[in-house]
Amino acid sequence: MTVVDFKKCRFDPSDPDFWTTAQELHEMGGERMMKWVVMVYDPNSSLVKSYPDLNERKSVAEGLSGHLSYHAPAEAEAITAYLKLIKKRRWASTMAIENALWEMIEMIQRPVEEVGAGQDKDKLAASNMKKITAENIVALNVMLDQLYTEFDPQEGVKEEPEKKPEVNMTAEGIAKSLKRKKTVS
């Protein structure tokens, strides 16, 4: 059984007085949407530890908050506004990268014909874009792994992590790094 505890969040969405005490959130969106945003995106939410996968966390928070995520611009604006409010730059970056990763995965799953490619040259261009997108997915996964190692759900995001060796986060740099690991193994 998952323990649901939001007491460490900036605002506790399980508090019956949530909307009264969370005056700063009123301009960002409605009560149910903002409860959902806090549950999913506050780095101190117990759902972050219990459900590290963002999509699963969103789904659980939908059930708890009564807000059905609809991926509208207003929702994205509320998420961004909340992440700015809590002032955790690395956490906000991590959430943005994970959202982008899932969008890319969804895009790469679609058949070439569905993305509007009609002529052979268009199909070839769409196929090439899938290859580039796949390389970007690999790069984003590496970045996410790095960002998540800087996050401890018990303590929150460490804004100033220890110095680590510089890593070339381009697709070429990641490919070289992976090649080096293969030759060492």
N, C-alpha and C positions, 0 to 999 in steps of 0.2 A: 504494500500500500504506500503510495506516494504521500509524503507530508507536504501540505500546501501551507506556506507561511510567507506572508508579504510584509511582515513588521519591519524588516530592514530596508524596504523600498523607500524611495523619497516620499511617496504617498501610499498608504495601505489600501488597496482596492477591496479588501475583505472587511474593512471597517464600515459599519453601518452609516457613519458620518463622513464617508469618503468624499462625496461631492461637496459637502459643506466645508470641509477642511482643505480641499484641493482647488481653491479659488484660481490658482495660477493656470490650471488646466482648462478652465471654461472656454477660453478663446481658441483652444486647440481643437476641440471637438466635443461631442456629446458624452454623457456620463458612461454609457456602456462601452463606447469605443475607447475612451481614455482608460477605463479599467483594463480593457484588453491590451492596450499599448503598454501600460505599466507592467502587467503580468508577463508580457512577452519580451519587452525591451529593457526593463530596469535590470542592471547587472546584479542586483541583490535579490531579485525574485527567486524564490525557491524552485520555480519552473525551469530556470536556467540550468541548475544542477541536475534536476530530475529528468529534464528533456533537453539535452544539448542540441539535438537536431531542431533547427528553427521551424521547419514545417510542422513537426510533431508538437512543438511548444505552442505554435499558433492555434492548432486544432484543439488542444487541451484548454487553452485560454478562452477559446470561443465558447466551450461548454460552461466554463466558470463565470464568464462575464456576460453572456447572453448576446455578445456582439458577433455577427457573422462577417468575417473578413471579405471584403469585396474588391480589394486592390484598386480603389479609386484614388484620384489625385488627392482628395481630402484626407484619406487615410495616410498616404505617404507624407503629406504635409504635417499631420499630427505626430507621426513617428519622428520625423526630423525635428520638429519643435520640441518634443519631449527629450530627445537625445541631446539637443542643445541645452535644455534646461538642467539636465543632470551633469553636464560638463565633463563627460568621460570620453575624450576624443578617441582613444584607442578602441574603446567598446563600440562607439558609434561607427568607427571605421570597420570593425569586425562585422557588425550587423549589416552594413551597406555591402560589404564584399560578399557575405553569405547570401544576401538577397540577389545580387548580381549573378552569383554562381548558379543559383536555382533557375533564374531566368534564362541563362545560357543553356543549361541542361535541357530545359523545356524546349528551347528553340532548336537545339541540335537533334531532338527526337522527331521533329516533324519531317515528313517526306519532302524531297526537293520540290515536287509539284505543288505542295501546299504553300510554299513561300513565294509563289508568283512566278516561278521560272517556267517559261513557255518554250522558247527556242533552245536549241542545243547549247549555244554559247551562254545563255542565261542559266541553264542547268549546270554547266561546267563551273560558272562563277559561283553559283549557290553551293556546289559541292566543295569548291575551294574554301568558301567561307566556313563550311562545317569543319574543315581541317584546322583552320585558324582558330575557330571557336573552341575546338577540342584542345588545342595547345593552350589557349587562354584558361580553360577549365583546369588544366593541370597546374598552371601557374597560380591561379586563384586558390586552389587547394593547398599548395605549399604555403602561400601567404596566410591562409586561415589557420593552418597548423601552427605557424609561428605566432600568430596573434593569440590563439587559444592557449599556448604555453605560457603567455604572459598574464593569463587570467586565472584567478583562483576564486571559485564561487563562494568560498568562505570569507574571503577578504575583499573581493571586488577586483576591479581592474587596477593594475599597477601602472600608473601614468608614466613613471620613469623607470623602465626596466633596466636590468644590468646591461652593460655594454656587451654586445655580441659581435662576432666578426661580420663584416659587411657581406651581403649576399647580392649577387646580380639577379634581380627579380624579373628580368626579361625572359622571354621564351627561350632565347639562345643560352642565357646564363643557366637556366634551370636544366636545359638539355645537357649542357657541359657538366653540370653537377651530377646529374643522373648517370652520365657516361663514366665519370670518375668513380662513382660508387660501385658500378658494375665491374670495373677493372680491378678495384681493390678487393672485392668479394672473392 
